[in-house]
Amino acid sequence: MWNKDKSIVLSKILIVIMVLGIIASCIFAPQIVREYDNRVILEAGLPSVFTPLLVTLYCCVPPALTALISLYMLLINIQQNKPFIKVNIVYLRIISYCCFAGAVIFVYFAILRPFAWVIVAAALFFGIILRVVKNCFQQAVAIREENDFTI
Amino acid sequence: MIIVNLDVMMAKRKISSNELAEIIDITPANLSILKTGKAKAIRFSTLEKLCAALKCQPGDILEFVDDDNKE
């Protein structure tokens, strides 16, 4: 039977898989980017984007890992039945900033390859959604505190 | 701001925190929140029980102090 705990465990597993995926990408990024550069970019007769793409991807790793770790910590608190605590607002704020950081980093690559504006827009979109979720959590924490301190 | 003078009334009536908590049916932890002024609100039902237990008026427990003229 599907329940809340199993859902959280699934989310945790997905986060771990993503972290492992990012670490694997860090290791194999030069090969993957070289392959992409040779098969897609150079064959289309466009100038190589090997270095800019590699730099962009590596620069995106710290915010991505920070966001995933924050997400994992958030899930731990939710699992412990502590969703509306101040530290969760901090985690959501960090995740939101990481999305914005990803967007800013990808602007560099988007200048070279306009299709990357889609990634910039997506990262900004997620960042804004998370800010709104953070605002909701902030309000919920205030309501919970008021409720707890109403005797 | 509102000052809670519960400890003063409790001292006047010579009643302990645990005793009062038991009479008005709230936990000692919640009574402590009320006594220390950490509470954000008080229910009418709690205030009614406090007044009944301490044989006093709400004004004896709660006091308004103008923040500007605090000193």
gemmi code that builds the backbone of each chain (N, CA, C; Angstrom):
import gemmi

chains = {
    "A": [
        ("MET", (0.847, -1.210, 0.000), (0.000, 0.000, 0.000), (0.880, 1.257, 0.000)),
        ("TRP", (0.571, 2.184, -0.917), (1.375, 3.398, -1.034), (1.025, 4.361, 0.100)),
        ("ASN", (2.022, 4.894, 0.753), (1.748, 5.863, 1.821), (2.791, 6.984, 1.813)),
        ("LYS", (2.633, 7.898, 2.774), (3.480, 9.099, 2.844), (4.964, 8.746, 3.016)),
        ("ASP", (5.227, 7.765, 3.899), (6.626, 7.384, 4.176), (7.304, 6.813, 2.935)),
        ("LYS", (6.554, 5.954, 2.204), (7.132, 5.367, 0.987), (7.413, 6.451, -0.049)),
        ("SER", (6.523, 7.433, -0.119), (6.705, 8.536, -1.067), (7.988, 9.314, -0.741)),
        ("ILE", (8.212, 9.544, 0.561), (9.420, 10.277, 0.969), (10.665, 9.445, 0.666)),
        ("VAL", (10.575, 8.134, 0.920), (11.719, 7.251, 0.636), (12.031, 7.276, -0.862)),
        ("LEU", (10.976, 7.244, -1.690), (11.178, 7.299, -3.146), (11.865, 8.616, -3.535)),
        ("SER", (11.405, 9.712, -2.927), (12.028, 11.017, -3.216), (13.502, 11.010, -2.831)),
        ("LYS", (13.793, 10.399, -1.675), (15.193, 10.330, -1.212), (16.040, 9.519, -2.185)),
        ("ILE", (15.483, 8.389, -2.650), (16.217, 7.531, -3.597), (16.502, 8.317, -4.883)),
        ("LEU", (15.492, 9.061, -5.352), (15.666, 9.851, -6.582), (16.758, 10.907, -6.406)),
        ("ILE", (16.797, 11.514, -5.214), (17.840, 12.526, -4.951), (19.213, 11.874, -4.973)),
        ("VAL", (19.330, 10.701, -4.330), (20.626, 9.993, -4.294), (21.051, 9.630, -5.722)),
        ("ILE", (20.089, 9.158, -6.519), (20.403, 8.808, -7.918), (20.899, 10.049, -8.667)),
        ("MET", (20.231, 11.177, -8.415), (20.642, 12.419, -9.099), (22.044, 12.854, -8.680)),
        ("VAL", (22.328, 12.713, -7.371), (23.678, 13.088, -6.879), (24.721, 12.189, -7.550)),
        ("LEU", (24.434, 10.885, -7.588), (25.364, 9.953, -8.236), (25.522, 10.298, -9.721)),
        ("GLY", (24.397, 10.667, -10.349), (24.421, 11.060, -11.767), (25.305, 12.269, -11.994)),
        ("ILE", (25.200, 13.240, -11.080), (26.022, 14.461, -11.210), (27.501, 14.121, -11.034)),
        ("ILE", (27.780, 13.269, -10.042), (29.187, 12.882, -9.812), (29.731, 12.143, -11.042)),
        ("ALA", (28.912, 11.228, -11.599), (29.329, 10.497, -12.804), (29.533, 11.470, -13.973)),
        ("SER", (28.639, 12.458, -14.066), (28.769, 13.464, -15.135), (30.059, 14.246, -15.000)),
        ("CYS", (30.434, 14.529, -13.749), (31.694, 15.268, -13.518), (32.875, 14.459, -14.048)),
        ("ILE", (32.802, 13.146, -13.807), (33.918, 12.283, -14.218), (33.965, 12.156, -15.746)),
        ("PHE", (32.783, 11.934, -16.335), (32.750, 11.660, -17.781), (32.400, 12.881, -18.640)),
        ("ALA", (32.252, 14.052, -18.003), (31.851, 15.260, -18.757), (32.741, 15.546, -19.970)),
        ("PRO", (34.080, 15.483, -19.840), (34.903, 15.791, -21.023), (34.594, 14.873, -22.211)),
        ("GLN", (34.426, 13.572, -21.930), (34.118, 12.623, -23.012), (32.741, 12.909, -23.633)),
        ("ILE", (31.754, 13.142, -22.751), (30.379, 13.376, -23.232), (30.329, 14.660, -24.076)),
        ("VAL", (30.954, 15.708, -23.555), (30.930, 16.995, -24.262), (31.701, 16.892, -25.583)),
        ("ARG", (32.832, 16.185, -25.551), (33.620, 15.990, -26.784), (32.776, 15.269, -27.852)),
        ("GLU", (32.062, 14.209, -27.399), (31.216, 13.430, -28.301), (30.121, 14.309, -28.913)),
        ("TYR", (29.469, 15.127, -28.023), (28.403, 16.037, -28.464), (28.968, 17.054, -29.461)),
        ("ASP", (30.140, 17.570, -29.114), (30.785, 18.580, -29.956), (31.102, 18.014, -31.344)),
        ("ASN", (31.640, 16.796, -31.386), (32.025, 16.171, -32.655), (30.813, 15.786, -33.500)),
        ("ARG", (29.821, 15.170, -32.840), (28.684, 14.609, -33.591), (27.632, 15.641, -33.982)),
        ("VAL", (27.403, 16.624, -33.124), (26.318, 17.579, -33.396), (26.854, 18.931, -33.894)),
        ("ILE", (27.713, 19.523, -33.106), (28.134, 20.898, -33.389), (29.030, 20.966, -34.640)),
        ("LEU", (30.115, 20.180, -34.629), (31.068, 20.290, -35.744), (30.466, 19.773, -37.048)),
        ("GLU", (29.625, 18.738, -36.947), (28.983, 18.192, -38.162), (28.029, 19.198, -38.779)),
        ("ALA", (27.456, 20.038, -37.921), (26.550, 21.080, -38.432), (27.327, 22.282, -38.984)),
        ("GLY", (28.633, 22.199, -38.884), (29.476, 23.267, -39.409), (29.575, 24.473, -38.494)),
        ("LEU", (29.259, 24.268, -37.232), (29.317, 25.377, -36.255), (30.644, 25.324, -35.503)),
        ("PRO", (31.086, 26.480, -34.955), (32.333, 26.451, -34.180), (32.200, 25.616, -32.904)),
        ("SER", (33.315, 25.041, -32.479), (33.308, 24.141, -31.315), (32.851, 24.865, -30.038)),
        ("VAL", (32.090, 24.140, -29.233), (31.659, 24.715, -27.940), (32.199, 23.866, -26.784)),
        ("PHE", (33.231, 23.089, -27.066), (33.746, 22.152, -26.063), (34.073, 22.858, -24.738)),
        ("THR", (34.951, 23.850, -24.806), (35.380, 24.511, -23.553), (34.240, 25.276, -22.872)),
        ("PRO", (33.489, 26.125, -23.602), (32.403, 26.851, -22.912), (31.379, 25.914, -22.268)),
        ("LEU", (31.034, 24.835, -22.969), (30.036, 23.915, -22.424), (30.577, 23.196, -21.193)),
        ("LEU", (31.835, 22.791, -21.278), (32.454, 22.090, -20.147), (32.531, 23.016, -18.921)),
        ("VAL", (32.942, 24.261, -19.177), (33.036, 25.237, -18.070), (31.651, 25.464, -17.456)),
        ("THR", (30.645, 25.614, -18.316), (29.275, 25.839, -17.837), (28.810, 24.667, -16.983)),
        ("LEU", (29.037, 23.459, -17.491), (28.577, 22.271, -16.757), (29.277, 22.142, -15.405)),
        ("TYR", (30.597, 22.341, -15.399), (31.317, 22.231, -14.124), (30.907, 23.321, -13.145)),
        ("CYS", (30.632, 24.520, -13.667), (30.199, 25.621, -12.787), (28.819, 25.332, -12.180)),
        ("CYS", (28.018, 24.548, -12.905), (26.667, 24.240, -12.419), (26.669, 23.146, -11.343)),
        ("VAL", (27.775, 22.432, -11.214), (27.826, 21.317, -10.254), (27.641, 21.785, -8.798)),
        ("PRO", (28.393, 22.811, -8.321), (28.209, 23.215, -6.911), (26.772, 23.619, -6.566)),
        ("PRO", (26.117, 24.500, -7.368), (24.720, 24.812, -7.006), (23.796, 23.597, -7.080)),
        ("ALA", (24.053, 22.714, -8.057), (23.193, 21.530, -8.199), (23.326, 20.622, -6.975)),
        ("LEU", (24.559, 20.383, -6.542), (24.767, 19.515, -5.370), (24.226, 20.177, -4.103)),
        ("THR", (24.433, 21.485, -3.988), (23.915, 22.216, -2.812), (22.386, 22.096, -2.758)),
        ("ALA", (21.758, 22.272, -3.911), (20.289, 22.190, -3.973), (19.815, 20.788, -3.596)),
        ("LEU", (20.503, 19.765, -4.106), (20.082, 18.389, -3.822), (20.288, 18.033, -2.343)),
        ("ILE", (21.399, 18.493, -1.771), (21.642, 18.219, -0.341), (20.578, 18.929, 0.515)),
        ("SER", (20.267, 20.169, 0.143), (19.225, 20.904, 0.877), (17.882, 20.204, 0.761)),
        ("LEU", (17.616, 19.711, -0.431), (16.360, 18.985, -0.668), (16.295, 17.719, 0.188)),
        ("TYR", (17.433, 17.050, 0.302), (17.510, 15.824, 1.104), (17.264, 16.156, 2.587)),
        ("MET", (17.889, 17.243, 3.058), (17.709, 17.660, 4.460), (16.247, 18.036, 4.721)),
        ("LEU", (15.654, 18.684, 3.733), (14.239, 19.073, 3.828), (13.365, 17.825, 3.971)),
        ("LEU", (13.686, 16.819, 3.172), (12.920, 15.570, 3.229), (13.078, 14.879, 4.578)),
        ("ILE", (14.296, 14.926, 5.138), (14.529, 14.319, 6.460), (13.622, 14.997, 7.497)),
        ("ASN", (13.559, 16.333, 7.449), (12.702, 17.064, 8.400), (11.223, 16.722, 8.188)),
        ("ILE", (10.820, 16.594, 6.934), (9.412, 16.260, 6.651), (9.112, 14.859, 7.179)),
        ("GLN", (10.088, 13.949, 6.995), (9.913, 12.572, 7.475), (9.783, 12.534, 9.000)),
        ("GLN", (10.464, 13.460, 9.674), (10.397, 13.517, 11.143), (9.204, 14.347, 11.627)),
        ("ASN", (8.241, 14.564, 10.723), (7.030, 15.334, 11.042), (7.346, 16.758, 11.508)),
        ("LYS", (8.387, 17.343, 10.901), (8.709, 18.737, 11.243), (8.765, 19.563, 9.955)),
        ("PRO", (7.639, 19.633, 9.216), (7.701, 20.367, 7.943), (7.757, 21.884, 8.121)),
        ("PHE", (7.052, 22.384, 9.157), (6.949, 23.839, 9.283), (7.876, 24.381, 10.370)),
        ("ILE", (9.174, 24.255, 10.101), (10.163, 24.826, 11.018), (11.037, 25.809, 10.226)),
        ("LYS", (11.657, 26.722, 10.956), (12.387, 27.809, 10.294), (13.516, 27.311, 9.404)),
        ("VAL", (14.173, 26.212, 9.815), (15.311, 25.725, 9.032), (14.862, 25.269, 7.625)),
        ("ASN", (13.630, 24.792, 7.512), (13.126, 24.381, 6.193), (12.973, 25.576, 5.245)),
        ("ILE", (12.660, 26.725, 5.822), (12.569, 27.947, 5.004), (13.957, 28.265, 4.443)),
        ("VAL", (14.974, 28.076, 5.296), (16.358, 28.329, 4.858), (16.721, 27.379, 3.718)),
        ("TYR", (16.348, 26.092, 3.866), (16.650, 25.108, 2.810), (15.975, 25.508, 1.492)),
        ("LEU", (14.703, 25.909, 1.590), (13.977, 26.298, 0.369), (14.604, 27.534, -0.271)),
        ("ARG", (15.059, 28.456, 0.585), (15.703, 29.662, 0.064), (17.004, 29.284, -0.660)),
        ("ILE", (17.765, 28.372, -0.054), (19.030, 27.925, -0.673), (18.742, 27.288, -2.035)),
        ("ILE", (17.735, 26.404, -2.078), (17.407, 25.722, -3.337), (17.008, 26.743, -4.407)),
        ("SER", (16.218, 27.723, -3.971), (15.779, 28.765, -4.902), (16.986, 29.540, -5.448)),
        ("TYR", (17.902, 29.919, -4.554), (19.105, 30.647, -4.990), (19.954, 29.792, -5.914)),
        ("CYS", (20.001, 28.473, -5.648), (20.790, 27.568, -6.504), (20.203, 27.555, -7.925)),
        ("CYS", (18.869, 27.582, -8.012), (18.223, 27.628, -9.334), (18.609, 28.917, -10.059)),
        ("PHE", (18.565, 30.029, -9.317), (18.940, 31.307, -9.927), (20.414, 31.300, -10.348)),
        ("ALA", (21.254, 30.677, -9.504), (22.687, 30.597, -9.831), (22.879, 29.790, -11.119)),
        ("GLY", (22.149, 28.662, -11.237), (22.212, 27.839, -12.449), (21.807, 28.647, -13.674)),
        ("ALA", (20.756, 29.449, -13.499), (20.280, 30.275, -14.617), (21.351, 31.272, -15.045)),
        ("VAL", (21.956, 31.923, -14.061), (22.999, 32.925, -14.362), (24.189, 32.256, -15.050)),
        ("ILE", (24.582, 31.084, -14.567), (25.735, 30.380, -15.169), (25.420, 30.024, -16.633)),
        ("PHE", (24.190, 29.564, -16.881), (23.841, 29.146, -18.240), (23.672, 30.317, -19.206)),
        ("VAL", (23.562, 31.543, -18.666), (23.477, 32.717, -19.551), (24.734, 32.781, -20.426)),
        ("TYR", (25.878, 32.437, -19.816), (27.155, 32.453, -20.547), (27.083, 31.539, -21.768)),
        ("PHE", (26.564, 30.323, -21.573), (26.482, 29.390, -22.702), (25.379, 29.796, -23.676)),
        ("ALA", (24.309, 30.374, -23.129), (23.181, 30.791, -23.983), (23.595, 31.889, -24.958)),
        ("ILE", (24.580, 32.703, -24.564), (25.067, 33.746, -25.477), (25.711, 33.099, -26.706)),
        ("LEU", (26.377, 31.935, -26.468), (27.019, 31.227, -27.578), (26.031, 30.380, -28.371)),
        ("ARG", (25.120, 29.724, -27.657), (24.121, 28.856, -28.300), (22.727, 29.241, -27.798)),
        ("PRO", (21.952, 29.931, -28.623), (20.661, 30.469, -28.150), (19.690, 29.427, -27.592)),
        ("PHE", (19.817, 28.149, -27.990), (18.863, 27.145, -27.457), (18.978, 27.024, -25.937)),
        ("ALA", (20.146, 27.388, -25.391), (20.357, 27.266, -23.935), (19.522, 28.278, -23.147)),
        ("TRP", (18.904, 29.262, -23.847), (18.000, 30.187, -23.146), (16.824, 29.427, -22.548)),
        ("VAL", (16.498, 28.284, -23.164), (15.403, 27.452, -22.630), (15.788, 26.965, -21.222)),
        ("ILE", (17.056, 26.552, -21.067), (17.533, 26.078, -19.761), (17.533, 27.231, -18.757)),
        ("VAL", (17.970, 28.407, -19.217), (17.978, 29.596, -18.346), (16.557, 29.891, -17.871)),
        ("ALA", (15.621, 29.865, -18.816), (14.221, 30.160, -18.481), (13.666, 29.115, -17.516)),
        ("ALA", (13.998, 27.839, -17.766), (13.499, 26.762, -16.894), (14.045, 26.912, -15.476)),
        ("ALA", (15.343, 27.227, -15.369), (15.966, 27.395, -14.043), (15.348, 28.587, -13.312)),
        ("LEU", (15.118, 29.678, -14.045), (14.484, 30.859, -13.431), (13.072, 30.530, -12.956)),
        ("PHE", (12.364, 29.780, -13.802), (10.989, 29.375, -13.493), (10.945, 28.566, -12.192)),
        ("PHE", (11.847, 27.566, -12.099), (11.896, 26.738, -10.877), (12.291, 27.581, -9.659)),
        ("GLY", (13.235, 28.501, -9.892), (13.669, 29.381, -8.796), (12.522, 30.206, -8.262)),
        ("ILE", (11.709, 30.726, -9.180), (10.568, 31.558, -8.756), (9.524, 30.706, -8.040)),
        ("ILE", (9.250, 29.507, -8.591), (8.277, 28.616, -7.940), (8.732, 28.316, -6.512)),
        ("LEU", (10.024, 28.003, -6.363), (10.537, 27.675, -5.025), (10.476, 28.861, -4.076)),
        ("ARG", (10.653, 30.067, -4.620), (10.531, 31.258, -3.768), (9.102, 31.382, -3.241)),
        ("VAL", (8.137, 31.093, -4.121), (6.732, 31.178, -3.697), (6.443, 30.097, -2.646)),
        ("VAL", (6.974, 28.887, -2.886), (6.799, 27.798, -1.902), (7.436, 28.214, -0.571)),
        ("LYS", (8.604, 28.838, -0.657), (9.293, 29.323, 0.555), (8.423, 30.344, 1.287)),
        ("ASN", (7.792, 31.257, 0.522), (6.909, 32.252, 1.142), (5.730, 31.568, 1.849)),
        ("CYS", (5.206, 30.514, 1.206), (4.097, 29.761, 1.818), (4.555, 29.109, 3.123)),
        ("PHE", (5.736, 28.503, 3.091), (6.276, 27.847, 4.293), (6.490, 28.877, 5.401)),
        ("GLN", (6.968, 30.063, 5.003), (7.231, 31.134, 5.970), (5.932, 31.498, 6.704)),
        ("GLN", (4.868, 31.622, 5.906), (3.566, 31.962, 6.470), (3.071, 30.836, 7.377)),
        ("ALA", (3.274, 29.594, 6.916), (2.830, 28.423, 7.686), (3.574, 28.329, 9.018)),
        ("VAL", (4.875, 28.648, 8.995), (5.669, 28.619, 10.239), (5.133, 29.665, 11.216)),
        ("ALA", (4.800, 30.848, 10.681), (4.266, 31.925, 11.535), (2.928, 31.493, 12.148)),
        ("ILE", (2.068, 30.867, 11.337), (0.757, 30.418, 11.833), (0.940, 29.327, 12.894)),
        ("ARG", (1.866, 28.387, 12.611), (2.111, 27.291, 13.559), (2.628, 27.845, 14.893)),
        ("GLU", (3.560, 28.810, 14.799), (4.126, 29.404, 16.028), (3.036, 30.096, 16.843)),
        ("GLU", (2.163, 30.821, 16.121), (1.083, 31.524, 16.817), (0.148, 30.520, 17.483)),
        ("ASN", (-0.105, 29.434, 16.772), (-0.979, 28.392, 17.309), (-0.348, 27.727, 18.533)),
        ("ASP", (0.970, 27.460, 18.419), (1.672, 26.813, 19.540), (1.729, 27.712, 20.771)),
        ("PHE", (1.765, 29.025, 20.530), (1.881, 29.949, 21.662), (0.536, 30.593, 22.021)),
        ("THR", (-0.536, 29.947, 21.592), (-1.864, 30.376, 22.053), (-2.282, 29.394, 23.131)),
        ("ILE", (-2.413, 29.914, 24.337), (-2.684, 29.035, 25.478), (-4.170, 29.099, 25.823)),
    ],
    "B": [
        ("MET", (2.315, 47.238, 24.873), (2.350, 45.782, 24.920), (1.573, 45.268, 26.134)),
        ("ILE", (1.221, 43.988, 26.069), (0.463, 43.388, 27.169), (1.426, 42.624, 28.080)),
        ("ILE", (1.380, 42.925, 29.358), (2.218, 42.242, 30.353), (1.334, 41.229, 31.092)),
        ("VAL", (1.858, 40.044, 31.254), (1.118, 39.021, 32.000), (1.615, 39.018, 33.443)),
        ("ASN", (0.711, 39.362, 34.357), (1.087, 39.410, 35.785), (0.611, 38.161, 36.519)),
        ("LEU", (0.689, 37.058, 35.845), (0.186, 35.818, 36.426), (0.987, 35.416, 37.668)),
        ("ASP", (2.302, 35.594, 37.589), (3.141, 35.197, 38.736), (2.808, 36.024, 39.986)),
        ("VAL", (2.433, 37.302, 39.775), (2.077, 38.165, 40.910), (0.804, 37.641, 41.570)),
        ("MET", (-0.182, 37.331, 40.713), (-1.460, 36.818, 41.242), (-1.272, 35.470, 41.918)),
        ("MET", (-0.417, 34.658, 41.346), (-0.160, 33.330, 41.918), (0.499, 33.474, 43.296)),
        ("ALA", (1.391, 34.438, 43.395), (2.062, 34.675, 44.680), (1.051, 35.176, 45.711)),
        ("LYS", (0.132, 36.084, 45.258), (-0.886, 36.617, 46.172), (-1.799, 35.510, 46.688)),
        ("ARG", (-2.125, 34.570, 45.789), (-3.034, 33.471, 46.169), (-2.279, 32.270, 46.756)),
        ("LYS", (-0.977, 32.389, 46.772), (-0.104, 31.326, 47.306), (-0.417, 29.974, 46.646)),
        ("ILE", (-0.346, 29.977, 45.343), (-0.645, 28.756, 44.577), (0.562, 28.428, 43.683)),
        ("SER", (0.910, 27.168, 43.613), (2.082, 26.776, 42.804), (1.686, 26.590, 41.338)),
        ("SER", (2.687, 26.583, 40.486), (2.441, 26.433, 39.048), (1.769, 25.104, 38.731)),
        ("ASN", (2.292, 24.050, 39.316), (1.730, 22.718, 39.041), (0.278, 22.623, 39.498)),
        ("GLU", (0.028, 23.210, 40.660), (-1.322, 23.185, 41.221), (-2.292, 23.927, 40.287)),
        ("LEU", (-1.871, 25.121, 39.871), (-2.723, 25.945, 38.997), (-2.934, 25.251, 37.646)),
        ("ALA", (-1.856, 24.671, 37.121), (-1.964, 23.966, 35.832), (-2.987, 22.837, 35.920)),
        ("GLU", (-2.960, 22.158, 37.051), (-3.900, 21.042, 37.237), (-5.337, 21.553, 37.333)),
        ("ILE", (-5.520, 22.654, 38.072), (-6.875, 23.196, 38.262), (-7.467, 23.668, 36.930)),
        ("ILE", (-6.681, 24.401, 36.155), (-7.231, 24.963, 34.910), (-7.044, 24.027, 33.713)),
        ("ASP", (-6.488, 22.863, 33.979), (-6.379, 21.796, 32.977), (-5.531, 22.190, 31.752)),
        ("ILE", (-4.357, 22.745, 32.033), (-3.370, 22.939, 30.956), (-2.036, 22.349, 31.432)),
        ("THR", (-1.145, 22.131, 30.520), (0.135, 21.520, 30.912), (1.010, 22.566, 31.634)),
        ("PRO", (1.858, 22.126, 32.552), (2.774, 23.071, 33.216), (3.646, 23.820, 32.215)),
        ("ALA", (3.978, 23.166, 31.098), (4.801, 23.819, 30.059), (4.058, 25.010, 29.467)),
        ("ASN", (2.766, 24.822, 29.187), (1.962, 25.921, 28.631), (1.767, 27.036, 29.655)),
        ("LEU", (1.619, 26.661, 30.918), (1.467, 27.665, 31.970), (2.760, 28.483, 32.084)),
        ("SER", (3.872, 27.793, 31.910), (5.164, 28.477, 31.956), (5.290, 29.480, 30.808)),
        ("ILE", (4.815, 29.083, 29.612), (4.838, 30.003, 28.446), (4.023, 31.261, 28.760)),
        ("LEU", (2.881, 31.025, 29.418), (1.993, 32.132, 29.780), (2.658, 33.040, 30.828)),
        ("LYS", (3.263, 32.412, 31.830), (3.883, 33.164, 32.932), (5.072, 34.003, 32.469)),
        ("THR", (5.837, 33.421, 31.541), (7.055, 34.118, 31.106), (6.786, 35.156, 30.009)),
        ("GLY", (5.535, 35.266, 29.605), (5.178, 36.276, 28.607), (5.537, 35.885, 27.179)),
        ("LYS", (5.809, 34.587, 26.968), (6.150, 34.145, 25.609), (4.901, 33.880, 24.765)),
        ("ALA", (3.749, 33.789, 25.421), (2.503, 33.471, 24.709), (2.139, 34.580, 23.735)),
        ("LYS", (1.616, 34.172, 22.569), (1.208, 35.164, 21.565), (-0.261, 35.517, 21.716)),
        ("ALA", (-1.036, 34.596, 22.333), (-2.466, 34.839, 22.534), (-2.962, 33.968, 23.680)),
        ("ILE", (-4.091, 34.376, 24.229), (-4.707, 33.557, 25.293), (-6.178, 33.368, 24.949)),
        ("ARG", (-6.638, 32.130, 25.079), (-8.049, 31.853, 24.784), (-8.928, 32.398, 25.921)),
        ("PHE", (-10.160, 32.824, 25.562), (-11.095, 33.290, 26.583), (-11.348, 32.196, 27.610)),
        ("SER", (-11.417, 30.953, 27.126), (-11.699, 29.832, 28.035), (-10.577, 29.678, 29.074)),
        ("THR", (-9.323, 29.858, 28.632), (-8.190, 29.753, 29.567), (-8.221, 30.907, 30.565)),
        ("LEU", (-8.526, 32.109, 30.034), (-8.585, 33.295, 30.894), (-9.691, 33.137, 31.943)),
        ("GLU", (-10.808, 32.578, 31.502), (-11.949, 32.364, 32.400), (-11.550, 31.396, 33.525)),
        ("LYS", (-10.867, 30.311, 33.131), (-10.435, 29.327, 34.136), (-9.425, 29.930, 35.107)),
        ("LEU", (-8.520, 30.766, 34.556), (-7.508, 31.413, 35.409), (-8.181, 32.336, 36.425)),
        ("CYS", (-9.132, 33.126, 35.926), (-9.828, 34.065, 36.807), (-10.609, 33.310, 37.887)),
        ("ALA", (-11.208, 32.198, 37.488), (-11.979, 31.403, 38.450), (-11.050, 30.792, 39.503)),
        ("ALA", (-9.921, 30.277, 39.030), (-8.989, 29.617, 39.951), (-8.322, 30.611, 40.892)),
        ("LEU", (-8.001, 31.806, 40.359), (-7.277, 32.797, 41.179), (-8.217, 33.820, 41.828)),
        ("LYS", (-9.513, 33.653, 41.551), (-10.545, 34.552, 42.101), (-10.143, 36.027, 41.852)),
        ("CYS", (-10.005, 36.330, 40.581), (-9.596, 37.696, 40.225), (-10.255, 38.096, 38.901)),
        ("GLN", (-9.969, 39.301, 38.457), (-10.485, 39.815, 37.188), (-9.398, 39.699, 36.110)),
        ("PRO", (-9.788, 39.652, 34.811), (-8.757, 39.601, 33.752), (-7.723, 40.722, 33.884)),
        ("GLY", (-8.186, 41.882, 34.335), (-7.278, 43.028, 34.489), (-6.203, 42.812, 35.545)),
        ("ASP", (-6.465, 41.877, 36.459), (-5.454, 41.579, 37.487), (-4.322, 40.734, 36.902)),
        ("ILE", (-4.646, 40.023, 35.819), (-3.645, 39.130, 35.200), (-2.950, 39.829, 34.033)),
        ("LEU", (-3.738, 40.556, 33.242), (-3.180, 41.221, 32.055), (-3.110, 42.730, 32.266)),
        ("GLU", (-2.026, 43.305, 31.813), (-1.839, 44.743, 31.976), (-1.312, 45.333, 30.668)),
        ("PHE", (-1.878, 46.471, 30.266), (-1.394, 47.130, 29.048), (-0.355, 48.178, 29.420)),
        ("VAL", (0.804, 48.087, 28.733), (1.851, 49.091, 28.950), (2.168, 49.717, 27.601)),
        ("ASP", (2.074, 51.027, 27.546), (2.371, 51.738, 26.307), (3.876, 51.656, 26.038)),
        ("ASP", (4.239, 51.095, 24.892), (5.662, 50.905, 24.554), (6.438, 52.224, 24.553)),
        ("ASP", (5.776, 53.301, 24.108), (6.448, 54.600, 24.015), (6.758, 55.176, 25.402)),
        ("ASN", (5.855, 54.894, 26.351), (6.043, 55.446, 27.705), (6.473, 54.362, 28.694)),
        ("LYS", (7.212, 53.378, 28.149), (7.583, 52.233, 28.977), (8.444, 52.647, 30.168)),
        ("GLU", (9.368, 53.625, 29.903), (10.282, 54.023, 30.961), (9.561, 54.901, 31.989)),
    ],
}
model = gemmi.Model(1)
for chain_id, residues in chains.items():
    chain = gemmi.Chain(chain_id)
    for i, (resn, *xyz) in enumerate(residues, 1):
        res = gemmi.Residue()
        res.name, res.seqid = resn, gemmi.SeqId(i, " ")
        for name, pos in zip(("N", "CA", "C"), xyz):
            atom = gemmi.Atom()
            atom.name, atom.element = name, gemmi.Element(name[0])
            atom.pos, atom.b_iso = gemmi.Position(*pos), 0.0
            res.add_atom(atom)
        chain.add_residue(res)
    model.add_chain(chain)
structure = gemmi.Structure()
structure.add_model(model)
structure.setup_entities()
